[in-house]
């Protein structure tokens, strides 16, 4: 009778062979999954940390370039303050400044949302048939969902590094030669507020006809070529100022995004490590219970 009871205990201690997975095997599979995920998150943390360091290094250079480029925008604003038209511009062209790169938070969404608001609500002279020129693939992809019919010209591969005046002059030249009809241009770009914040802003540029009719310009006798060259040069200046400031905002936003991503990865690593330690401890406890149960049965 005693031998029969020992046999029953041994059978109860053994796992059933009818497709039932032992508890230890399930724990090992879970621990393996957690270990693989920990390795993946650690790699992501290293990448985000490296990208943050690169962005931090580039930010100081971008801010210096922005301070120099802002002088172009200041000169433009002084010219157009003395050349305000008597009537509001009827047809306005919107130039949206973004870039081709991502991983920088909502830097592209801010200008896209502002442009959609101007077009849909009529703010800043916008209308449903206002033409749009987009610089950068990110804003192009976002605006193409609802405003594809408004697209006139799109640009990419601009501002991969710090934008130059040659980049802005090329954009301005193609806009002028595209034959788009407009009375004024509204450049939608990201304004640099601080290293932690930015906001969508609008810079207005008047065309050649509006400058000729302005009271401030009528007071002087000037040849037609002078006004035409001034309008084209002012457009290139404004685009350059917007490009250089938008680039500084992008680098700052990427640094902040990578900093947040690194912190999130660190928190996730801590959570997964604790989960892994608890699972490993539970697996060891189960194995000790099995050993003690088997020894007691013997």
C-alpha positions in Angstrom: 0.0 0.0 0.0 2.8 2.4 0.8 4.6 1.7 -2.5 1.3 2.5 -4.3 1.0 5.9 -2.6 4.6 6.7 -3.5 3.9 5.8 -7.2 0.9 8.1 -7.2 3.0 11.0 -5.8 5.7 10.5 -8.4 3.1 10.6 -11.2 1.5 13.7 -9.8 4.9 15.5 -9.7 5.6 14.7 -13.3 4.1 16.9 -16.1 1.5 15.3 -18.2 2.6 14.3 -21.7 -0.8 15.1 -23.3 0.4 18.5 -24.7 0.7 20.4 -21.4 3.7 22.7 -21.3 5.6 22.7 -18.0 5.4 25.9 -15.9 9.2 26.3 -16.1 9.1 26.2 -19.9 6.5 28.9 -20.0 8.5 31.1 -17.7 11.7 30.6 -19.7 9.8 31.6 -22.9 8.5 34.8 -21.3 11.9 35.6 -19.9 13.5 35.2 -23.3 10.9 37.6 -24.8 11.6 40.2 -22.1 15.4 39.7 -22.6 15.1 40.3 -26.4 12.9 43.4 -25.8 15.4 44.7 -23.3 18.1 44.4 -25.9 16.1 46.2 -28.5 15.2 49.1 -26.1 18.8 49.5 -25.1 19.8 49.8 -28.7 17.1 52.4 -29.3 18.4 54.3 -26.2 21.9 54.4 -27.7 20.6 55.7 -31.0 18.5 58.4 -29.5 21.3 59.5 -27.2 23.7 59.8 -30.2 21.1 61.7 -32.2 20.6 64.1 -29.2 24.3 64.7 -29.0 24.5 65.4 -32.7 21.5 67.8 -32.6 23.0 69.6 -29.5 26.2 70.1 -31.5 24.4 71.4 -34.5 22.0 73.7 -32.6 24.7 76.2 -31.6 25.8 76.5 -35.2 22.2 76.8 -36.4 21.4 79.6 -33.9 24.4 81.6 -35.0 23.3 81.3 -38.6 19.8 82.3 -37.6 21.0 85.5 -36.0 22.8 86.4 -39.1 19.9 85.5 -41.4 17.4 87.4 -39.4 18.9 90.7 -40.7 17.5 89.8 -44.1 14.0 89.6 -42.7 14.4 92.8 -40.7 15.5 94.7 -43.9 12.5 93.4 -45.8 10.0 94.4 -43.1 11.4 98.0 -43.1 10.8 98.1 -46.9 7.3 96.8 -46.8 6.3 99.0 -43.9 6.7 102.0 -46.2 4.9 100.2 -49.1 1.6 99.1 -47.6 -1.1 98.9 -50.3 -4.3 101.0 -49.9 -6.4 97.9 -50.4 -6.0 94.4 -49.0 -4.4 91.9 -51.3 -7.0 90.0 -53.3 -5.0 86.9 -54.2 -2.3 85.6 -51.9 0.3 82.9 -52.6 1.3 80.8 -49.6 4.9 79.5 -49.4 5.1 76.8 -46.7 8.6 76.2 -45.2 9.5 72.8 -43.8 12.1 70.1 -44.6 12.5 66.5 -45.7 13.5 65.0 -42.4 11.5 63.7 -39.5 12.1 62.6 -35.9 11.7 66.2 -34.8 8.3 66.3 -33.0 5.5 68.5 -34.4 7.7 71.0 -36.2 6.1 70.2 -39.6 2.6 69.8 -38.3 2.6 73.4 -36.9 3.1 75.0 -40.3 0.7 72.6 -42.0 -2.1 73.3 -39.5 -1.5 77.1 -39.8 -1.7 76.8 -43.6 -4.9 74.8 -43.5 -6.4 77.3 -41.1 -5.6 80.2 -43.4 -7.0 78.5 -46.4 -10.2 77.3 -44.7 -11.1 80.4 -42.6 -9.8 83.2 -44.8 -7.3 84.3 -42.2 -4.3 86.3 -43.5 -6.0 86.7 -46.9 -6.3 83.0 -47.6 -9.1 81.5 -49.7 -10.0 78.0 -51.0 -8.4 78.8 -54.3 -5.1 80.3 -52.9 -2.1 78.7 -54.6 0.5 77.0 -52.4 4.2 76.5 -52.8 5.7 73.9 -50.4 9.4 73.5 -49.5 10.0 70.1 -47.9 8.5 66.7 -48.3 7.1 66.5 -44.8 4.7 69.4 -45.1 3.9 68.3 -48.7 2.7 64.9 -47.4 0.6 66.5 -44.7 -1.0 69.1 -46.9 -1.6 66.8 -49.9 -4.4 65.0 -47.9 -6.7 68.0 -48.2 -5.1 70.7 -50.4 -3.6 68.9 -53.3 -5.6 71.0 -55.8 -3.9 74.2 -54.4 -0.4 72.9 -55.0 1.6 75.0 -57.6 5.2 74.2 -57.1 7.0 71.9 -54.5 10.6 71.7 -53.6 12.8 69.1 -51.7 16.4 68.5 -50.9 16.6 72.1 -49.5 18.1 72.7 -46.1 19.7 69.4 -45.6 22.4 71.4 -43.9 22.2 75.1 -42.9 20.3 76.8 -45.8 22.2 79.3 -47.9 21.1 82.4 -49.8 21.6 80.4 -53.0 18.9 77.9 -51.9 16.5 80.8 -51.2 17.4 82.5 -54.5 16.7 79.3 -56.4 13.3 78.9 -54.8 12.4 82.6 -55.4 13.5 82.4 -59.1 11.3 79.3 -59.8 8.3 80.9 -58.0 8.7 84.1 -60.2 9.1 82.1 -63.4 6.3 79.7 -62.6 3.7 82.2 -63.8 1.6 81.9 -60.6 -0.8 84.9 -60.3 -0.7 86.6 -56.9 -0.9 90.0 -55.4 1.1 89.2 -52.3 3.0 86.3 -50.8 2.6 84.9 -47.3 5.5 82.8 -46.1 4.4 80.3 -43.4 7.4 79.2 -41.3 8.4 78.3 -37.7 9.5 81.2 -35.6 12.2 80.5 -33.1 11.0 81.4 -29.6 13.5 79.6 -27.4 15.5 76.4 -27.4 12.4 74.6 -26.1 9.6 76.3 -28.0 8.6 77.6 -31.5 5.4 78.8 -33.1 4.0 79.1 -36.6 4.4 82.7 -38.1 3.7 84.5 -41.3 6.0 86.9 -43.2 4.3 88.9 -46.0 6.0 89.9 -49.2 4.5 92.3 -51.8 4.9 91.8 -55.6 6.1 94.2 -58.2 2.7 95.7 -59.1 1.8 96.4 -55.5 5.1 98.1 -54.9 4.7 100.3 -57.9 1.3 101.5 -56.7 2.4 102.1 -53.1 2.4 105.7 -52.1 5.9 105.4 -50.6 7.3 104.3 -54.0 5.4 106.8 -56.1 7.2 109.6 -54.3 10.4 108.6 -56.2 11.1 108.3 -59.8 12.4 104.8 -60.5 12.8 102.7 -63.6 10.6 99.6 -64.0 13.6 97.2 -63.7 14.5 98.7 -60.3 11.1 97.8 -58.8 11.2 94.3 -60.5 14.6 93.6 -59.1 13.7 94.9 -55.7 10.6 92.6 -55.6 12.6 89.5 -56.6 15.4 90.3 -54.2 13.0 91.0 -51.3 11.3 87.6 -52.0 14.7 85.8 -51.9 15.6 87.7 -48.7 12.3 86.7 -47.0 12.6 83.0 -48.0 16.2 82.9 -46.8 15.2 84.4 -43.4 12.3 81.9 -43.1 14.5 78.9 -44.1 17.3 79.7 -41.7 14.9 80.3 -38.8 12.9 77.2 -39.6 16.2 75.1 -39.7 17.1 76.3 -36.2 13.6 75.4 -35.0 14.0 71.9 -36.6 17.3 71.2 -34.9 16.0 72.4 -31.6 12.9 70.3 -31.9 14.9 67.2 -32.9 17.1 67.6 -29.9 14.1 67.9 -27.6 12.4 64.9 -29.3 15.5 62.7 -28.9 15.9 63.8 -25.3 12.3 62.7 -24.5 12.8 59.5 -26.4 16.0 58.7 -24.5 14.2 59.3 -21.2 11.3 57.1 -22.2 13.7 54.4 -23.2 15.4 54.6 -19.9 12.1 54.3 -18.0 11.1 51.3 -20.2 14.4 49.6 -19.5 13.9 50.0 -15.8 10.4 48.6 -16.0 11.5 45.7 -18.2 14.5 44.9 -16.0 12.3 44.7 -12.9 9.8 42.5 -14.8 12.7 40.3 -15.9 14.1 40.0 -12.4 10.7 39.1 -11.0 10.1 36.5 -13.7 13.5 35.0 -13.2 12.9 34.8 -9.4 9.6 33.2 -10.0 11.2 30.6 -12.3 13.9 29.8 -9.8 11.3 29.5 -7.0 9.2 27.1 -9.1 12.3 24.9 -9.8 13.1 24.8 -6.1 9.5 23.8 -5.3 9.7 21.0 -7.9 13.0 19.8 -6.4 11.7 19.9 -2.8 8.5 18.2 -3.8 10.4 15.4 -5.6 12.7 15.0 -2.7 9.8 14.8 -0.3 8.1 12.1 -2.5 11.3 10.0 -2.4 
